[in-house]
Amino acid sequence: MRPTLGYEVGSAVARWVPTPLAARAAQFGARLARHRLRDKAAILSANLQVASGITDPEELAELTAAGFESYGRYWAESLKMPMLSRTEIDRGFSFTGLERIMNGLAGGNGVIIALPHLGGWEWAAAWLGRVMNNGVTAVVESLEPPEVFEWFAQLRESYDVEVVPLGPKAGAAVAAALARNRIVTLLADRDIGGNGIDVEMFGQPTQIPAGPALLALRAGVPILPTAVYFRDHDRMCIIDPPIKAERLGRLRDDVNRVSAELATALEKLISHAPEQWHVLEPVWPESTESSQSA
């Protein structure tokens, strides 16, 4: 059986089923996943407990359920994206702070957008690429087997997003994209490679990837903290003021400083809608361990 068969079936369903029915199916699937993926549900619950400050078990369970439903909506909309017209993408999306992207591009050196795993971030890339005709490059986690990664790369390329796999060659690819004055999107709230920068988020130590700060410092471009929030029938993208990536001393010290500023900005964005933050890997390992042992 092809490794991508399940994704292909899901994509076909999401594309051709009417949107209201697809939304209900995604909600049902999210509820089923929460009950079947108990380990992932425990991790999400531990992450959301730190991010929200909620300790009441019933309230935390409701928040975790909302997180899974947000993740289900993300998948349904991402799989449906290739068949949407420019008009449909534009009609379902709004921006606050778009001028910050345009001001960055006016400098001719590209711009870096750093996002948390929140809401519908894929919609922003599709809107910028297909509606605004801006060049968008997304750095994404490599997936195994390679056929699955290629399938997702083709999915994103279908709505005009260039895909760069996270790995040793990503830095050079991003530098080249910025040199072509492209928009580079980076998911920045979870360290995947295991060599991240120590920061504090929501009052607890964690790590975020060094890439956004390092790439911004090397290219001399700002970082725009950004989040895309689901609303009832559309999505709202908020672009916060830029984080200046200036060389003030040793590169490592500058990376630490800019990463700390980015962590604070991401914390603010997540705080607006923690129920839409769907990170199913430990952000604060100690909190996850204590939650699972309780």
C-alpha positions in Angstrom: 0.0 0.0 0.0 1.3 3.5 -0.9 2.5 5.5 2.2 0.4 8.4 0.9 -2.8 6.6 0.3 -4.5 7.8 3.5 -3.6 11.4 2.8 -4.8 11.1 -0.8 -8.2 9.8 0.4 -8.4 12.5 3.0 -7.6 15.1 0.4 -10.2 13.8 -2.0 -12.8 13.9 0.7 -11.8 17.4 1.9 -11.8 18.7 -1.6 -15.1 17.5 -2.9 -17.3 17.3 0.2 -19.3 20.5 0.9 -17.5 22.8 3.3 -20.1 22.5 6.2 -20.0 18.7 6.0 -16.2 18.7 5.8 -16.1 20.9 8.9 -18.4 18.5 10.8 -16.3 15.5 9.7 -13.1 17.2 10.8 -14.7 17.9 14.2 -15.8 14.3 14.6 -12.4 13.0 13.5 -10.7 15.3 16.0 -12.8 14.0 18.9 -12.1 10.4 17.8 -8.3 11.2 17.6 -8.3 12.7 21.1 -9.7 9.5 22.6 -7.5 7.2 20.6 -4.3 9.1 20.8 -4.2 9.3 24.6 -0.4 10.0 24.8 -0.7 12.9 22.4 -3.8 14.2 24.2 -1.8 14.1 27.5 1.1 16.1 25.9 -1.3 18.7 24.4 -3.0 19.0 27.8 0.3 19.6 29.6 1.3 22.2 27.0 -2.0 24.0 27.3 -1.9 23.9 31.1 1.3 25.9 31.0 0.2 28.3 28.3 -3.3 29.0 29.8 -2.6 28.7 33.5 -5.7 26.5 33.8 -5.4 23.8 36.4 -9.1 22.7 36.9 -9.3 19.2 35.3 -12.6 19.8 33.6 -11.6 23.1 32.1 -8.3 21.7 31.0 -10.1 18.8 29.3 -12.4 21.2 27.4 -9.4 23.3 26.3 -7.6 20.1 25.1 -10.7 19.0 23.2 -10.8 22.5 21.6 -7.1 22.1 20.6 -7.8 18.8 18.8 -10.7 20.4 17.0 -8.6 23.3 15.9 -6.0 20.8 14.6 -8.8 18.9 12.8 -9.9 22.1 11.1 -6.4 22.9 10.1 -6.1 19.6 8.3 -9.4 19.8 6.6 -8.7 23.3 5.3 -5.1 22.5 4.3 -6.3 19.5 2.2 -9.0 21.5 0.6 -6.8 24.5 -0.2 -5.6 23.4 -3.7 -9.1 23.5 -5.1 -10.0 26.9 -3.8 -10.0 29.8 -6.2 -8.1 33.1 -5.5 -11.5 34.7 -4.7 -12.4 32.0 -2.2 -9.0 32.3 -0.5 -9.2 36.1 -0.4 -12.8 36.1 0.9 -12.0 33.8 3.8 -9.0 35.8 5.1 -8.1 39.1 6.6 -4.9 40.8 7.8 -3.9 43.1 10.5 -0.4 44.5 10.0 0.0 43.6 6.4 2.0 46.8 5.8 4.8 45.3 7.9 5.3 42.6 5.3 5.1 45.1 2.5 7.6 47.4 4.2 10.0 44.5 4.7 9.8 43.5 1.0 10.3 47.2 0.0 13.9 46.8 1.4 14.6 44.2 -1.3 16.1 41.6 1.1 13.1 39.5 1.8 11.3 39.1 5.1 11.1 36.3 7.7 7.7 35.4 9.2 7.9 33.4 12.4 4.7 31.6 13.5 3.5 29.3 16.2 1.6 26.0 15.4 -1.7 27.8 15.9 -4.9 28.1 13.9 -4.6 28.0 10.1 -1.1 29.1 9.2 -1.3 27.4 5.8 -4.0 29.9 4.7 -1.6 32.8 5.2 1.0 31.2 2.9 -1.7 30.5 0.2 -3.1 34.0 0.4 0.3 35.6 0.1 1.4 33.3 -2.7 -1.8 32.9 -4.8 -3.7 36.1 -4.1 -0.9 38.7 -3.6 1.5 36.9 -6.0 4.4 37.3 -3.5 7.0 34.6 -3.5 6.6 32.5 -0.4 9.2 29.9 0.8 8.3 27.6 3.7 10.7 25.6 5.7 9.0 22.5 6.9 9.9 19.4 8.9 11.2 16.5 6.9 8.8 13.5 7.0 9.4 9.8 6.7 9.0 8.0 4.4 10.2 10.5 1.7 7.0 9.8 -0.4 5.0 11.5 2.4 7.2 14.5 2.4 7.0 14.8 -1.4 3.2 14.5 -1.3 3.0 17.4 1.2 5.5 19.4 -0.8 3.4 19.1 -3.9 0.3 20.0 -1.9 1.9 23.3 -0.8 3.4 24.0 -4.2 -0.1 23.7 -5.7 -0.9 27.0 -3.9 2.3 28.6 -4.9 4.5 27.9 -1.9 8.1 26.8 -2.4 9.0 24.1 0.1 12.4 23.7 1.8 13.0 20.6 4.0 14.4 21.3 7.4 18.0 20.1 7.4 21.6 21.0 6.8 20.8 22.6 3.4 17.9 24.7 4.7 20.1 27.7 5.7 21.5 28.1 2.2 18.1 27.7 0.6 16.6 30.4 2.9 19.5 32.8 2.2 18.9 32.3 -1.5 15.1 32.9 -1.1 15.7 36.1 0.9 18.2 37.3 -1.7 15.4 36.9 -4.2 13.2 39.1 -2.0 10.9 36.3 -1.0 8.7 35.8 2.1 10.2 33.0 4.3 7.8 31.4 6.8 9.2 29.5 9.8 7.3 27.6 12.5 9.2 28.8 15.5 7.6 27.6 18.7 9.0 24.1 18.9 12.6 22.9 18.6 12.7 19.9 16.3 16.4 19.4 15.8 17.3 19.2 19.5 19.9 22.0 19.3 17.6 25.0 20.0 18.1 28.1 22.1 17.2 28.2 25.7 14.4 30.7 26.3 11.5 31.3 28.7 7.9 31.0 27.7 4.9 31.3 30.0 7.3 31.5 33.0 9.1 28.2 32.3 12.3 27.3 30.5 12.1 25.7 27.1 13.9 25.8 23.7 12.9 27.2 20.4 14.8 26.7 17.1 17.8 28.9 16.5 17.0 29.2 12.8 14.8 32.3 12.8 17.2 34.4 14.7 20.3 33.1 13.0 18.9 33.5 9.5 17.6 37.0 10.2 20.9 38.1 11.7 22.9 36.8 8.8 20.6 38.3 6.2 20.1 41.6 8.1 16.3 41.3 7.9 13.7 41.7 10.6 11.5 38.9 12.0 7.8 39.4 11.9 6.0 37.4 14.7 2.7 36.3 13.1 -0.3 34.1 13.9 -3.4 33.0 11.9 -6.5 32.6 14.1 -9.6 30.7 13.2 -12.9 32.6 13.5 -16.4 31.2 12.9 -16.3 31.1 9.1 -13.0 32.8 8.2 -9.5 33.5 9.5 -7.6 36.5 10.8 -3.9 37.0 10.5 -2.1 39.2 13.0 1.4 40.5 12.2 3.1 42.0 15.2 5.8 44.7 15.1 9.1 43.4 13.7 11.9 42.1 15.9 15.1 43.8 14.7 17.9 41.4 14.0 21.0 43.6 14.6 24.5 42.5 15.2 25.6 43.9 18.5 28.3 41.5 19.6 29.2 37.8 19.3 26.9 36.0 17.0 25.8 33.5 19.7 24.9 36.3 22.0 22.9 38.0 19.3 21.1 34.8 18.5 20.2 34.3 22.2 19.0 37.9 22.5 16.8 37.8 19.3 15.5 34.4 20.2 14.4 35.6 23.7 12.5 38.5 22.0 10.9 36.1 19.6 9.8 33.7 22.4 8.1 36.7 24.2 6.3 37.6 21.0 5.2 34.0 20.3 3.9 33.8 23.9 1.8 36.9 23.3 0.3 35.5 20.1 -0.5 32.1 21.7 -2.1 33.8 24.6 -4.8 35.3 22.4 -6.2 31.9 21.6 -4.5 29.0 23.5 -7.4 26.7 22.4 -6.1 27.0 18.8 -2.5 26.1 19.7 -2.1 22.5 18.7 1.4 21.3 19.5 1.4 17.5 20.1 5.0 17.3 21.1 6.4 18.3 24.5 7.3 22.0 24.8 8.1 21.8 28.4 9.2 18.2 28.9 9.2 18.4 32.7 5.6 19.5 32.8 4.7 16.7 30.4 6.4 14.1 32.5 4.7 15.3 35.7 1.3 15.4 33.9 1.7 11.8 32.6 2.8 10.5 36.0 0.0 12.1 37.9 
